Amino acid sequence: MLNAIINITNLRLRTYIGFNPEEREKKQDVVINIEIHYPADDECVNADQVSHALNYKTITKAIIAKVEDGHFLLLEKLVSDILSECHQHPSVHYAKVRVDKPHALRFADSVSLTLDWHR
């Protein structure tokens, strides 16, 4: 059995993130990177059967809605919510999410947090 790995790289969204008053009133940029592992069976790899593949577009749409409609005090909560969307499909056995918050610190490009999950 092959292990398929989907990477969604630099998904740029805007959301309410932070607990300072200005952060609660104005959306900020976040950059999301996702890695999802699932088994690629023969029907997917050799027979080219779409029904056996993981639909990353569906996952990405759910993440976009959750992030853009959300209000988060902590980066940990935002990353956790995105991670839970990644492992909704029963065939996913590992997922990792990293979210960068650009310009969160004065002399840094960004601050990021990474969480991963195993079935």
Secondary structure, DSSP 8 states (H G I E B T S, - for coil): -EEEEEEEEEEEEEEEE-SSHHHHHS-EEEEEEEEEEEEE-HHHHTS--GGGS--HHHHHHHHHHHHHH-EES-HHHHHHHHHHHHT-STT--EEEEEEEEETSSTTSSEEEEEEEEE-
